[in-house]
Amino acid sequence: MNQGEFTLNNGGASQCDRIQAALEARRGQWVAMPDLWRASGAFAVHSRISDLRKRGLDIAQESHRDEAGLVHSFYKLV
């Protein structure tokens, strides 16, 4: 991969930057944690959300338990 491809693929952005961009693109809407994982490559999405909150972003979190007992987390930029 050359520098141009790296830049086009958002290679210079941190995981926090990528999560912030994903939340800003859907401002006010709930975004599922797996969507943020795919956008950022961060397996520790909750930790990156914590980092973004330390930067001053107001991010809400909501969890839902499905019929199988699995918990699904959602985030939104307030």
Phi, psi and omega in degrees: 000133177267175183300321179298316178295320179301313180293317179297329179272016178063028183294336182276351182275142177285168177300320178298316180299320181291320177294317178301316180298319180295320179290320179295325179295336181235039183311131178083355179252147176287133180241125181293143180306317178299329176293321178289324176298313180296322181291330189248334187079006182272120176283336180258065183302317182300322178294321178292325175298318177300317178299319179294323177296323177295334176283352177107002179283141177264102184241122178270152179229142179219142178236146177228138176259129180272181184299332180275357179091002179281141180262131180244128182256144180226147180229152173210149176276122184272000000 
